[in-house]
Amino acid sequence: MSNKFIKNTTITFATRILNLLLGTGASVIIARVLGPSGKGIYSLVLLLPAMIFMFSHLGIGAATVYYVAQKKYSVKDIFNSNIVLGLLISILSILAGLIIIFFFQDEIVPGVPKKYLLLALLLLPLKIFTEYIINILLGLQKIKKFNLINPARTLTFLVLIIILLLGFGFGIMAAIVASIISLVVSGSLTFYWTFKETNILTKISLKLNKSYIKNIFSYGFKTYLSAIFNLLHLRFDMFMINLYLNPMAVGFYSIAVGLTEKLWLISQSAGLVLFPRVSSEKDPKKFKQFTPLVFRTSILLTAGAAIILFFLVHHII
């Protein structure tokens, strides 16, 4: 493996560990202040926009990385098209959320106050626009800046949680507001760095590149189906637990599952750096040799981390 790939993967892994530590701190405070029931409600509130986002993003983020790396279209065309798509999909996503809340809440998220769910819908446009723009940085292989955005969001969230929950003793509503504000901060940082790296601030327009739109939906649909099935496999269980048990059970379960999923940080870090590199590689022989090497290394490191977690888990939880 090349030194640049190892360096970028190490940076990605390190920032994700930092993000994990910051997020763990925030989760501990939320769990202690809100209690199991409040934590369960908060998890379900955030799960609804997360589910809607996963069903509505259409794989455009992954397709953006691919076409930026391929340099088939100008960054200006990709940026402008993604802005328009983000606006349209945000509107449709919020409408879908309103329909679920007002007509199907008792079947999907029973026991959760409607006001929390309505407030959480503000997360949708923020998540969509950030997703569509941040992947331009990844496609350009601006790994450092790409990786700093999530820790910036989580650090903001942690600070707000400390102030609002520990300092003032506010409840679930404050935790949701903290999530929204932290996304505003990370989204603003994403737009600023994208403008700086691409110098397209004076070229913004609401025009769609029809060829790009056609190709991005064709490519994105493949990753979209994978993401949907992955989400159903990994997150539908929370809805089932809440349906048959209660939000308190969701609170306990979400903590256990969240800890186990952290083992994926190694493979996710390698995959994140690998994707734009492979997409930009013109020689198929090189990435056919390089990809299996990354896979084998990731598997070995993850297996080692799983063994360590097995012996430490009783001390962590």
C-alpha positions as CSV (number, residue, x, y, z in Angstrom):
1,M,0.0,0.0,0.0
2,S,1.2,3.5,-0.8
3,N,2.4,5.9,1.9
4,K,-0.3,8.4,0.9
5,F,-3.1,5.8,1.2
6,I,-1.8,4.7,4.6
7,K,-1.5,8.3,5.8
8,N,-5.0,9.2,4.6
9,T,-6.4,6.1,6.2
10,T,-4.6,6.8,9.5
11,I,-6.0,10.4,9.5
12,T,-9.5,9.1,8.7
13,F,-9.3,6.5,11.5
14,A,-7.8,9.0,14.0
15,T,-10.5,11.6,13.3
16,R,-13.2,8.9,13.6
17,I,-11.8,7.8,17.0
18,L,-11.9,11.4,18.1
19,N,-15.4,11.7,16.8
20,L,-16.3,8.5,18.7
21,L,-14.8,9.8,22.0
22,L,-16.7,13.1,21.6
23,G,-19.9,11.3,20.7
24,T,-19.5,8.9,23.6
25,G,-19.1,11.8,26.0
26,A,-22.3,13.3,24.7
27,S,-24.2,10.0,24.8
28,V,-23.1,9.4,28.4
29,I,-24.5,12.9,29.4
30,I,-27.7,12.3,27.5
31,A,-28.2,8.9,29.1
32,R,-27.5,10.1,32.6
33,V,-29.6,13.3,32.4
34,L,-32.5,11.9,30.4
35,G,-32.5,8.4,31.8
36,P,-33.2,5.2,29.9
37,S,-36.8,6.3,28.9
38,G,-35.7,9.7,27.7
39,K,-32.7,8.3,25.9
40,G,-34.9,5.8,24.2
41,I,-37.3,8.6,23.0
42,Y,-34.4,10.7,21.9
43,S,-33.0,7.8,19.9
44,L,-36.4,7.2,18.2
45,V,-36.8,10.9,17.4
46,L,-33.4,11.0,15.6
47,L,-34.1,7.6,14.0
48,L,-37.1,8.9,12.0
49,P,-35.2,11.6,10.0
50,A,-32.3,9.2,9.7
51,M,-34.7,6.6,8.1
52,I,-36.3,9.2,5.8
53,F,-32.8,10.4,4.8
54,M,-31.7,7.0,3.9
55,F,-34.8,6.3,1.8
56,S,-34.5,9.7,0.0
57,H,-30.8,10.4,-0.6
58,L,-30.9,8.2,-3.8
59,G,-27.2,7.4,-3.6
60,I,-26.3,10.8,-4.9
61,G,-23.5,11.2,-2.3
62,A,-21.6,8.2,-3.5
63,A,-22.2,9.0,-7.1
64,T,-20.8,12.5,-6.5
65,V,-17.6,11.1,-5.2
66,Y,-17.3,8.9,-8.3
67,Y,-17.9,11.6,-10.9
68,V,-15.8,14.2,-9.2
69,A,-12.9,11.7,-9.1
70,Q,-13.5,10.7,-12.7
71,K,-13.4,14.3,-13.8
72,K,-16.1,13.6,-16.4
73,Y,-18.0,16.8,-15.3
74,S,-16.8,20.1,-14.0
75,V,-17.0,20.7,-10.2
76,K,-19.2,23.7,-11.0
77,D,-21.8,21.5,-12.8
78,I,-21.7,18.9,-10.1
79,F,-22.1,21.5,-7.3
80,N,-24.9,23.4,-9.0
81,S,-26.8,20.2,-9.9
82,N,-26.5,18.8,-6.3
83,I,-27.8,22.1,-4.8
84,V,-30.9,21.9,-7.0
85,L,-31.4,18.2,-6.3
86,G,-30.8,18.8,-2.6
87,L,-33.6,21.4,-2.5
88,L,-36.1,19.2,-4.3
89,I,-35.3,16.1,-2.2
90,S,-35.4,18.1,1.0
91,I,-39.0,19.3,0.2
92,L,-40.1,15.8,-0.6
93,S,-38.4,14.4,2.5
94,I,-40.1,16.9,4.8
95,L,-43.5,16.2,3.3
96,A,-42.9,12.4,3.8
97,G,-42.0,13.1,7.4
98,L,-45.1,15.1,8.0
99,I,-47.3,12.4,6.5
100,I,-45.7,9.8,8.8
101,I,-46.0,11.9,11.9
102,F,-49.6,12.9,11.3
103,F,-51.0,9.7,9.9
104,F,-48.7,6.8,10.8
105,Q,-47.0,7.8,14.1
106,D,-48.9,5.2,16.2
107,E,-47.7,2.4,13.9
108,I,-44.1,3.5,13.5
109,V,-43.0,5.5,16.6
110,P,-45.7,5.0,19.3
111,G,-45.1,6.7,22.6
112,V,-43.0,9.6,21.2
113,P,-44.4,13.2,21.5
114,K,-45.3,14.7,18.2
115,K,-43.6,18.0,19.0
116,Y,-40.2,16.3,19.1
117,L,-40.7,14.5,15.8
118,L,-41.8,17.7,14.1
119,L,-38.7,19.6,15.4
120,A,-36.4,16.8,14.3
121,L,-37.6,17.2,10.7
122,L,-35.4,20.3,10.5
123,L,-32.4,17.8,10.4
124,L,-33.5,16.5,7.0
125,P,-32.5,19.5,4.7
126,L,-29.3,20.0,6.8
127,K,-28.3,16.3,6.4
128,I,-29.2,16.2,2.7
129,F,-27.3,19.4,1.7
130,T,-24.3,18.5,3.7
131,E,-24.2,15.0,2.2
132,Y,-24.4,16.2,-1.3
133,I,-21.7,18.8,-0.9
134,I,-19.2,17.1,1.5
135,N,-18.7,14.3,-1.0
136,I,-17.3,16.8,-3.5
137,L,-14.4,17.2,-1.0
138,L,-14.0,13.4,-0.8
139,G,-14.0,13.1,-4.6
140,L,-11.3,15.7,-4.8
141,Q,-9.4,13.6,-2.2
142,K,-9.3,16.5,0.3
143,I,-9.2,13.9,3.1
144,K,-8.0,16.1,5.9
145,K,-10.8,18.7,5.5
146,F,-13.4,16.0,4.8
147,N,-12.5,14.2,8.0
148,L,-12.5,17.4,10.2
149,I,-16.2,18.1,9.5
150,N,-17.7,15.3,11.6
151,P,-15.5,16.0,14.7
152,A,-16.5,19.7,14.4
153,R,-20.1,18.7,14.4
154,T,-19.7,16.3,17.3
155,L,-17.6,18.8,19.4
156,T,-20.3,21.4,18.9
157,F,-22.9,18.9,19.9
158,L,-21.0,17.9,23.0
159,V,-20.5,21.5,24.1
160,L,-24.2,22.3,23.7
161,I,-25.2,19.1,25.6
162,I,-22.9,20.1,28.5
163,I,-24.4,23.6,28.6
164,L,-28.1,22.8,27.9
165,L,-28.4,19.5,29.8
166,L,-25.8,19.6,32.5
167,G,-25.7,23.4,33.0
168,F,-29.4,24.2,32.7
169,G,-31.0,20.9,33.2
170,F,-33.1,21.0,30.0
171,G,-34.6,17.9,28.5
172,I,-35.2,16.1,25.2
173,M,-36.1,19.2,23.3
174,A,-32.7,20.8,24.1
175,A,-30.9,17.7,22.9
176,I,-32.8,17.8,19.6
177,V,-31.9,21.6,19.3
178,A,-28.3,20.7,20.0
179,S,-28.4,18.2,17.1
180,I,-29.8,20.8,14.7
181,I,-27.3,23.5,15.7
182,S,-24.3,21.1,15.4
183,L,-25.5,20.2,11.8
184,V,-25.7,23.9,10.9
185,V,-22.1,24.3,12.1
186,S,-20.8,21.3,10.1
187,G,-22.9,22.2,7.1
188,S,-21.5,25.8,7.1
189,L,-18.0,24.5,7.4
190,T,-18.6,22.0,4.5
191,F,-19.8,24.8,2.2
192,Y,-17.0,27.1,3.1
193,W,-14.2,24.5,2.5
194,T,-15.9,23.4,-0.8
195,F,-15.9,27.0,-2.0
196,K,-12.3,27.5,-1.0
197,E,-11.1,24.3,-2.6
198,T,-13.0,24.6,-5.9
199,N,-13.1,28.4,-6.3
200,I,-16.8,28.2,-7.5
201,L,-18.3,30.9,-5.2
202,T,-18.8,33.2,-8.2
203,K,-20.1,30.5,-10.4
204,I,-23.1,29.3,-8.4
205,S,-26.4,28.9,-10.4
206,L,-29.5,26.9,-10.2
207,K,-28.9,25.0,-13.5
208,L,-28.9,21.2,-14.0
209,N,-26.5,19.4,-16.2
210,K,-28.9,16.9,-17.8
211,S,-26.2,14.4,-18.7
212,Y,-24.8,14.5,-15.1
213,I,-28.3,14.0,-13.6
214,K,-28.9,11.0,-15.8
215,N,-25.6,9.4,-14.9
216,I,-25.7,10.2,-11.2
217,F,-29.1,8.6,-10.8
218,S,-28.0,5.5,-12.8
219,Y,-24.9,5.1,-10.7
220,G,-26.4,6.2,-7.4
221,F,-29.3,3.8,-7.6
222,K,-26.9,0.9,-7.3
223,T,-25.4,2.1,-4.0
224,Y,-28.9,3.3,-2.9
225,L,-30.3,-0.2,-2.9
226,S,-27.4,-1.4,-0.9
227,A,-27.8,1.4,1.6
228,I,-31.5,0.7,2.0
229,F,-31.1,-3.0,2.7
230,N,-28.2,-2.2,5.1
231,L,-30.3,0.3,7.0
232,L,-33.3,-2.1,7.3
233,H,-30.9,-4.8,8.5
234,L,-29.2,-2.5,11.1
235,R,-31.9,-0.1,12.3
236,F,-35.3,-1.7,11.8
237,D,-34.8,-3.7,15.0
238,M,-35.2,-0.5,17.0
239,F,-38.7,0.0,15.7
240,M,-39.5,-3.6,16.5
241,I,-38.2,-3.3,20.0
242,N,-40.2,-0.1,20.6
243,L,-43.3,-1.7,19.1
244,Y,-43.2,-4.8,21.3
245,L,-41.4,-3.4,24.4
246,N,-41.0,0.3,25.1
247,P,-38.6,3.3,24.6
248,M,-36.6,2.3,27.7
249,A,-35.7,-1.0,26.1
250,V,-34.6,0.9,22.9
251,G,-32.3,3.1,25.1
252,F,-30.5,0.0,26.5
253,Y,-30.3,-1.7,23.1
254,S,-29.1,1.4,21.3
255,I,-26.1,1.7,23.7
256,A,-25.1,-2.0,23.2
257,V,-25.5,-1.9,19.4
258,G,-23.7,1.4,19.1
259,L,-20.6,0.0,20.9
260,T,-20.4,-3.1,18.8
261,E,-20.7,-1.1,15.5
262,K,-17.6,0.9,16.4
263,L,-15.6,-2.1,15.3
264,W,-16.4,-1.1,11.7
265,L,-14.3,2.1,12.1
266,I,-11.3,0.4,10.7
267,S,-12.9,-0.9,7.5
268,Q,-15.0,2.2,7.1
269,S,-11.8,4.4,7.2
270,A,-10.0,2.3,4.6
271,G,-13.1,2.2,2.4
272,L,-13.6,5.9,2.6
273,V,-10.1,6.6,1.3
274,L,-10.1,3.7,-1.2
275,F,-13.3,4.7,-3.0
276,P,-12.1,8.0,-4.6
277,R,-8.7,6.6,-5.3
278,V,-10.1,3.6,-7.2
279,S,-12.6,5.8,-9.0
280,S,-9.8,8.1,-10.3
281,E,-7.5,5.2,-11.2
282,K,-7.2,4.6,-15.0
283,D,-5.3,1.4,-14.9
284,P,-7.6,-1.5,-13.8
285,K,-4.7,-3.8,-13.0
286,K,-3.6,-1.4,-10.2
287,F,-6.8,-1.3,-8.3
288,K,-7.4,-5.0,-8.8
289,Q,-4.2,-5.6,-6.9
290,F,-4.6,-2.9,-4.4
291,T,-8.2,-3.5,-3.3
292,P,-7.8,-7.1,-2.0
293,L,-4.7,-6.0,0.0
294,V,-6.8,-3.3,1.7
295,F,-9.6,-5.9,2.3
296,R,-7.3,-8.5,4.0
297,T,-5.6,-5.9,6.2
298,S,-8.9,-4.4,7.3
299,I,-10.3,-7.9,8.2
300,L,-7.3,-8.8,10.3
301,L,-7.3,-5.5,12.2
302,T,-11.0,-5.7,12.8
303,A,-10.8,-9.2,14.1
304,G,-8.1,-8.1,16.6
305,A,-10.2,-5.2,17.8
306,A,-13.2,-7.6,18.3
307,I,-11.1,-9.8,20.5
308,I,-10.0,-6.9,22.6
309,L,-13.5,-5.6,22.9
310,F,-14.7,-9.0,24.0
311,F,-12.5,-8.8,27.1
312,L,-13.1,-5.2,27.9
313,V,-16.8,-4.9,27.2
314,H,-17.9,-5.6,30.8
315,H,-15.7,-2.7,32.0
316,I,-17.0,-0.3,29.4
317,I,-20.7,-0.8,29.8
